[in-house]
Amino acid sequence: MKAIMVGGGTGGHVYPAIAIAEAIQDKILDSQILFVGSEGGIEEKLVPEARFSLVTIKARGMLRKLSYKAITAPFFAIVGFFDSLKILKTFNPDIIVATGGFVSLPVVLAAFFLHVPVILHEGNAIPGLSTRICKWFASCITIAFESQRKHFKWRKVYCIGGPVRREIIKTIKGIAIQNIGLRQDQKIILVLGGSQGARSINKALIDALADLSNLNVQIIHVSGERDHVWVRDLVKENPHFYHLIPYMYNIWDGLAAADLVVTRAGATAISEIIARGLPSILIPFPYSAEGHQDLNARILSDAGAGVIIKDKDLNKETLVSEINRIMKDKETHSKMSKASSSLGRPNAAADFVNIIINLLGIDLYAKKRKKRIRQ
């Protein structure tokens, strides 16, 4: 089977595609996978790191405000459409998997033109603009939470959870702590701001370090590459319990080691947190499209799995207060962990592949038998 994975712009669109691609390789023999991304997108770094092939097309986000980028976006989409046609005719895929981002639109339209089936995945509480357009050309749609179903009326929808990479599930806590080089006898807090980093989270944490030194915890601070030098210069004396890194490609180690996560509320971050059953402090990005991060965070908050601090209310006092409340009270921590686990769908990627198998009518047993005969 040949599959094209398309999604880009942020890690929240790329990582689910990688998770699904891994699950395809695990379940379908002789599968061939090609990623399509945008020129200059974060996928140019993340996809090769995951050892998948990537080709890029010209694509630009459809901005709502009048600007040069907004005006030229349709022209990029047209060029991207013809680029996509060429890629699809050359690769000849059996299925297109689209996980969101502006790069998905020209590929999905090309797939519709060539009669190639498309499956969309939407992890955010509110679908993005490209997903709202692409849904009309998809064979079916998968979602992370039941509350999203209302956005896809009159379409075939499966609620499977958010696909996460295999290492997120399989990594063992003790081994992860050893890989990072931390102590086994102290609790660990993972602080990160998404693939781009978050200035407000970085500042609040730096201001709070003196207060957190009395908590007997270790902190992994993923600052984001953009803010790394700025953060490093502000932390004049690096405390022994504080570990600063610009980006964490092995985020599975960070999540496996962590007892609490402080983060933005992107769809992938939330899927990975609940897949590990971790309590969380969520600071939604205040400028996310249509406030989708607020709604993402509310799903966890309503279930008792996370607490929300609004970005405008974030400072060292509010951050330290919530960390103390969760980490010092074992019952609170335990209840939040159980609530998080109850939301988690660690088999989401495998369930997505089952949908592909049913849609294409793939006979896994026959393929396995043929391979044994060849051997």
C-alpha positions as CSV (number, residue, x, y, z in Angstrom):
1,M,0.0,0.0,0.0
2,K,1.2,3.5,-0.8
3,A,0.2,6.4,1.5
4,I,0.8,10.1,1.3
5,M,0.8,12.0,4.6
6,V,0.2,15.7,4.5
7,G,0.1,18.2,7.3
8,G,2.4,21.0,8.3
9,G,3.0,24.5,9.7
10,T,3.3,23.4,13.3
11,G,4.3,20.3,15.2
12,G,0.6,19.8,16.1
13,H,-0.1,19.0,12.5
14,V,3.1,17.0,11.7
15,Y,3.4,14.8,14.8
16,P,0.0,13.0,14.3
17,A,0.9,12.3,10.7
18,I,4.2,10.8,11.9
19,A,2.3,8.7,14.5
20,I,-0.1,7.4,11.8
21,A,2.8,6.7,9.4
22,E,4.6,4.6,12.1
23,A,1.4,2.6,12.7
24,I,1.0,2.0,9.0
25,Q,4.5,0.6,8.9
26,D,3.8,-1.6,11.9
27,K,0.6,-3.1,10.6
28,I,0.6,-3.1,6.8
29,L,3.4,-5.1,5.1
30,D,5.3,-3.6,2.2
31,S,3.8,-0.1,2.8
32,Q,5.4,2.9,1.2
33,I,4.9,6.3,2.8
34,L,5.7,9.8,1.4
35,F,5.2,13.0,3.3
36,V,4.2,16.2,1.6
37,G,4.9,19.5,3.4
38,S,5.4,23.2,2.7
39,E,8.6,24.9,1.7
40,G,10.2,26.3,4.8
41,G,7.8,24.6,7.2
42,I,8.8,22.8,10.5
43,E,8.1,19.5,8.7
44,E,11.4,19.9,6.8
45,K,13.1,19.3,10.1
46,L,10.7,16.9,11.9
47,V,9.9,14.4,9.1
48,P,13.5,13.5,8.1
49,E,14.2,13.3,11.9
50,A,11.5,10.6,12.0
51,R,13.2,8.9,9.0
52,F,10.5,9.4,6.4
53,S,10.8,10.8,2.9
54,L,9.5,14.3,2.3
55,V,8.7,16.4,-0.7
56,T,7.6,20.0,-0.5
57,I,5.2,22.2,-2.4
58,K,4.5,25.9,-2.4
59,A,1.7,26.7,0.1
60,R,0.8,29.7,2.3
61,G,-1.8,30.1,5.0
62,M,-5.1,31.8,4.2
63,L,-4.9,34.8,6.5
64,R,-8.0,36.6,7.5
65,K,-6.4,40.0,7.7
66,L,-5.7,42.0,4.5
67,S,-1.9,41.8,3.8
68,Y,0.5,40.8,1.1
69,K,0.6,37.2,2.3
70,A,-3.2,37.1,2.4
71,I,-3.5,38.4,-1.2
72,T,-0.9,36.0,-2.5
73,A,-2.1,32.9,-0.7
74,P,-4.6,31.9,-3.4
75,F,-1.8,32.0,-6.0
76,F,0.4,29.8,-3.8
77,A,-2.6,27.4,-3.5
78,I,-2.9,27.2,-7.3
79,V,0.8,26.5,-7.7
80,G,0.6,24.0,-4.8
81,F,-2.3,22.3,-6.5
82,F,-0.4,21.6,-9.7
83,D,2.7,20.6,-7.7
84,S,0.4,18.1,-5.8
85,L,-1.0,16.7,-9.1
86,K,2.5,15.9,-10.3
87,I,3.5,14.3,-7.0
88,L,0.3,12.1,-6.9
89,K,0.7,11.0,-10.5
90,T,4.3,10.1,-9.9
91,F,3.8,8.3,-6.5
92,N,0.4,6.9,-7.3
93,P,-0.9,6.6,-3.7
94,D,-3.8,4.4,-2.5
95,I,-4.7,6.8,0.2
96,I,-4.1,10.4,1.4
97,V,-3.9,11.1,5.1
98,A,-4.3,14.8,5.9
99,T,-3.7,16.1,9.5
100,G,-4.3,19.8,8.9
101,G,-2.4,23.0,8.1
102,F,-2.6,25.1,5.0
103,V,-0.4,22.6,3.0
104,S,-3.2,20.1,3.2
105,L,-5.7,22.0,1.0
106,P,-3.9,21.7,-2.4
107,V,-3.0,18.1,-1.8
108,V,-6.6,17.1,-0.9
109,L,-8.0,19.0,-3.9
110,A,-5.5,17.2,-6.2
111,A,-6.5,13.9,-4.6
112,F,-10.2,14.6,-5.2
113,F,-9.4,15.5,-8.8
114,L,-7.6,12.2,-9.3
115,H,-10.1,10.1,-7.4
116,V,-7.7,9.1,-4.6
117,P,-9.5,8.6,-1.2
118,V,-8.7,11.0,1.6
119,I,-9.0,10.6,5.4
120,L,-8.8,13.7,7.5
121,H,-7.8,13.9,11.1
122,E,-8.7,16.9,13.3
123,G,-7.3,17.0,16.9
124,N,-8.4,20.5,17.9
125,A,-11.7,21.3,19.5
126,I,-12.4,23.7,16.6
127,P,-11.3,22.6,13.1
128,G,-9.0,24.9,11.2
129,L,-10.0,26.7,8.0
130,S,-8.2,24.2,5.7
131,T,-9.9,21.3,7.5
132,R,-13.3,22.9,7.1
133,I,-12.7,23.1,3.4
134,C,-11.1,19.7,3.0
135,K,-13.9,17.9,4.8
136,W,-16.1,18.1,1.8
137,F,-13.6,16.2,-0.3
138,A,-12.8,13.5,2.3
139,S,-14.0,9.9,2.4
140,C,-14.2,10.1,6.2
141,I,-12.9,12.2,9.2
142,T,-11.3,11.1,12.5
143,I,-11.5,13.3,15.6
144,A,-9.9,13.3,19.0
145,F,-12.9,14.0,21.2
146,E,-16.7,13.5,20.8
147,S,-17.4,17.2,21.3
148,Q,-15.8,17.8,17.9
149,R,-18.4,15.8,16.1
150,K,-20.8,18.8,15.8
151,H,-18.4,20.5,13.4
152,F,-18.6,17.7,10.8
153,K,-22.3,17.1,10.3
154,W,-23.4,15.1,7.3
155,R,-19.9,13.5,7.1
156,K,-18.7,10.0,8.2
157,V,-16.8,10.6,11.5
158,Y,-14.9,8.3,13.8
159,C,-13.8,9.4,17.3
160,I,-10.5,7.6,17.8
161,G,-8.5,10.1,20.0
162,G,-5.3,11.9,19.0
163,P,-2.6,9.7,17.3
164,V,0.7,9.8,19.2
165,R,4.1,8.4,18.2
166,R,4.9,4.9,19.4
167,E,7.8,6.1,21.7
168,I,5.3,8.3,23.6
169,I,3.5,5.1,24.7
170,K,6.3,2.6,25.0
171,T,9.0,4.6,26.8
172,I,9.6,3.4,30.4
173,K,9.8,6.1,33.1
174,G,13.0,4.8,34.8
175,I,14.9,4.5,31.5
176,A,13.7,8.0,30.4
177,I,15.0,9.5,33.6
178,Q,18.3,7.8,33.1
179,N,18.4,9.0,29.4
180,I,17.9,12.6,30.4
181,G,20.4,12.3,33.2
182,L,18.1,13.2,36.1
183,R,17.7,11.7,39.7
184,Q,15.3,8.9,40.3
185,D,14.4,10.0,43.8
186,Q,12.7,13.3,43.0
187,K,9.6,14.3,41.2
188,I,9.9,15.9,37.7
189,I,8.1,18.8,36.1
190,L,8.2,19.2,32.4
191,V,7.7,22.8,31.2
192,L,7.3,23.6,27.4
193,G,5.6,26.0,25.1
194,G,4.9,24.0,22.0
195,S,7.1,23.7,18.9
196,Q,7.7,27.5,18.8
197,G,8.3,28.1,22.5
198,A,6.2,30.5,24.7
199,R,7.7,33.8,26.0
200,S,5.1,34.2,28.8
201,I,5.7,30.6,30.1
202,N,9.4,31.0,30.0
203,K,9.3,34.3,31.9
204,A,7.0,33.0,34.6
205,L,9.1,29.9,35.2
206,I,12.3,31.9,35.4
207,D,10.8,34.2,38.0
208,A,9.5,31.3,39.9
209,L,12.7,29.3,40.2
210,A,13.6,30.7,43.6
211,D,10.3,29.6,45.0
212,L,10.3,26.2,43.3
213,S,13.8,25.4,44.8
214,N,12.0,24.6,48.1
215,L,9.7,22.0,46.5
216,N,12.3,19.2,46.1
217,V,11.6,18.7,42.4
218,Q,13.5,18.6,39.2
219,I,12.5,20.8,36.3
220,I,13.0,20.2,32.6
221,H,12.5,23.5,30.8
222,V,12.1,23.3,27.0
223,S,12.4,27.0,26.1
224,G,12.0,26.8,22.4
225,E,15.0,27.7,20.1
226,R,13.8,31.3,19.6
227,D,14.0,32.2,23.3
228,H,16.8,29.9,24.4
229,V,19.6,32.5,24.5
230,W,17.4,35.0,26.2
231,V,16.4,32.4,28.9
232,R,19.9,31.2,29.4
233,D,21.2,34.8,30.0
234,L,18.4,35.5,32.5
235,V,19.2,32.4,34.5
236,K,22.6,33.7,35.8
237,E,23.2,30.8,38.2
238,N,21.9,27.6,36.9
239,P,20.2,25.8,39.9
240,H,21.0,22.1,40.3
241,F,17.4,21.1,40.0
242,Y,16.8,23.1,36.7
243,H,17.6,21.7,33.3
244,L,17.3,24.0,30.3
245,I,17.2,22.8,26.7
246,P,16.1,24.7,23.5
247,Y,14.1,21.8,21.9
248,M,13.4,18.2,22.9
249,Y,13.3,15.9,19.9
250,N,13.0,12.9,22.4
251,I,10.0,14.4,24.0
252,W,8.9,10.9,24.8
253,D,11.6,10.8,27.4
254,G,10.4,14.0,28.9
255,L,6.8,12.9,29.1
256,A,7.7,9.4,30.5
257,A,9.9,11.0,33.2
258,A,7.4,13.8,34.1
259,D,5.0,13.8,37.0
260,L,3.5,17.1,35.9
261,V,3.4,19.0,32.6
262,V,3.2,22.8,32.2
263,T,2.4,23.6,28.6
264,R,0.3,25.4,26.0
265,A,-2.9,23.6,24.9
266,G,-2.2,22.4,21.4
267,A,-4.0,19.3,20.2
268,T,-0.9,17.1,20.0
269,A,0.4,18.2,23.4
270,I,-2.9,17.3,25.0
271,S,-3.1,13.9,23.2
272,E,0.4,13.0,24.4
273,I,-0.2,14.2,27.9
274,I,-3.4,12.1,28.3
275,A,-1.9,9.1,26.5
276,R,0.6,9.0,29.4
277,G,-2.0,9.8,32.0
278,L,-0.3,13.0,33.3
279,P,-1.7,15.9,35.2
280,S,-1.2,19.2,33.5
281,I,-1.2,23.0,34.0
282,L,-2.4,24.4,30.7
283,I,-1.8,28.0,29.5
284,P,-3.7,28.3,26.2
285,F,-2.1,30.5,23.5
286,P,-4.3,33.6,23.6
287,Y,-4.1,34.2,19.9
288,S,-4.9,30.7,18.7
289,A,-7.4,30.6,15.7
290,E,-10.9,31.1,17.1
291,G,-9.6,30.4,20.6
292,H,-9.3,26.7,19.9
293,Q,-6.6,26.2,22.6
294,D,-9.0,27.5,25.2
295,L,-11.5,24.9,24.2
296,N,-8.8,22.2,24.0
297,A,-7.7,23.0,27.6
298,R,-11.3,23.1,28.8
299,I,-11.8,19.4,27.8
300,L,-9.1,18.4,30.3
301,S,-10.2,20.9,32.9
302,D,-13.8,19.8,32.8
303,A,-12.6,16.2,33.3
304,G,-10.4,17.1,36.3
305,A,-7.3,16.1,34.4
306,G,-5.8,19.6,34.1
307,V,-6.0,23.2,35.4
308,I,-6.1,26.3,33.3
309,I,-4.1,29.5,33.8
310,K,-5.0,32.2,31.3
311,D,-2.0,33.8,29.6
312,K,-2.9,37.2,31.0
313,D,-3.0,35.8,34.5
314,L,0.2,33.9,34.3
315,N,3.0,35.0,36.6
316,K,5.3,33.4,39.2
317,E,2.6,33.6,41.9
318,T,-0.1,31.8,39.9
319,L,2.3,29.3,38.5
320,V,3.9,28.4,41.9
321,S,0.5,28.2,43.5
322,E,-0.8,25.6,41.1
323,I,2.4,23.6,41.1
324,N,2.5,23.5,44.9
325,R,-1.2,22.5,45.0
326,I,-0.7,19.6,42.7
327,M,2.7,18.4,43.7
328,K,2.3,18.6,47.5
329,D,-1.1,16.9,47.7
330,K,-0.8,13.2,46.7
331,E,-4.6,12.8,46.5
332,T,-4.9,15.8,44.1
333,H,-2.1,14.5,41.9
334,S,-3.6,10.9,41.9
335,K,-7.1,12.1,41.0
336,M,-5.7,14.3,38.1
337,S,-3.6,11.4,36.8
338,K,-6.6,9.0,36.8
339,A,-8.8,11.6,35.1
340,S,-6.0,12.1,32.4
341,S,-5.7,8.4,31.8
342,S,-9.5,8.0,31.4
343,L,-9.3,10.5,28.5
344,G,-6.2,9.0,26.9
345,R,-6.5,6.9,23.7
346,P,-3.0,5.4,23.3
347,N,-4.2,3.1,20.5
348,A,-5.5,6.0,18.3
349,A,-2.9,5.6,15.6
350,A,-3.5,1.9,15.3
351,D,-7.3,2.5,15.2
352,F,-6.7,5.0,12.4
353,V,-4.9,2.3,10.4
354,N,-7.8,0.0,10.9
355,I,-10.0,2.6,9.2
356,I,-7.5,2.7,6.2
357,I,-7.6,-1.1,6.1
358,N,-11.4,-1.2,6.0
359,L,-11.7,1.6,3.5
360,L,-9.2,0.0,1.0
361,G,-10.3,-3.6,1.7
362,I,-6.7,-4.7,2.5
363,D,-6.4,-8.4,3.4
364,L,-3.6,-8.4,6.0
365,Y,-3.7,-12.2,6.4
366,A,-3.2,-12.8,2.6
367,K,-0.3,-10.4,2.6
368,K,1.4,-12.2,5.5
369,R,0.8,-15.6,3.9
370,K,2.3,-14.4,0.6
371,K,5.4,-13.1,2.4
372,R,5.9,-16.4,4.2
373,I,5.7,-18.3,0.9
374,R,8.3,-16.0,-0.7
375,Q,10.6,-16.6,2.2
